[in-house]
Amino acid sequence: MIGLGTAGPSADRGARGAARLTEGLELARQFDDHWLGAMASFGLGFVRHGQGRNEEALACFRAAHVRGRAIGRPRAISRALTSSLDLHLYLDPPKARVMFGRVADLIQQTGDVLLHTLTLARLGTAEHSAGNLDAAAAVLRRALTQHRTLAPLGDPDHDRREMDIRCRPGRTYRAAGRVAEARDQFRAALAVPGAGRCPKGHAQAVEGLAASGTSTC
């Protein structure tokens, strides 16, 4: 239901998506299901933003944040919401670039630092895809700086996210011909304390170094 609710760019699909997500919220209230409530609120926030109803979108993102905290499972919630962001980026990168830029400001107002950081990381990738390398690098630096304010203790995904966010500007710097800075980011990713437990991030960093003309051996 959540995926169906958020997919589709047209006004008609937006209306149908809002209806489905509202049904999801009603079910969440009936069954006191904070997980469903958080996901439906997050999806509805994107739909309301697409409809130009930003005050309602902000209220939805705030509700998702509150419900996510009520669950007490930030790792599961952050992974689920990140998947939703990645889906938007995969389906329509140009539209996602515009939407993420606007939605990031709304999410920042909720006080959800982690979700705001994840949104900035995807915005940086969208800017890169559009060829806006300077803008991408600036957004990704901001995401990295913000992520480093989050406490790693008790967060098993912290190192994985750190590696992912570092590899993103690494690829952007490499594309911009700033090879030394790219290498610094890939090396920093490999130096993350839990790098050995993050095979995907480790592989991305190694691949990035190799593409930058440097071996890890």
Secondary structure, 3 states (H helix, E strand, C coil): CHHHHHCCCCHHHHHHHHHHHHHHHHHHHHHCCHHHHHHHHHHHHHHHHHCCCHHHHHHHHHHHHHHHHHHCCHHHHHHHHHHHHHHHHHHCHHHHHHHHHHHHHHHHHHCCHHHHHHHHHHHHHHHHHCCCHHHHHHHHHHHHHHHCCCCCCCCCCHHHHHHHHHHHHHHHHHHCCCHHHHHHHHHHHHCCCCHHHCHHHHHHHHHHHHHCCCCCC
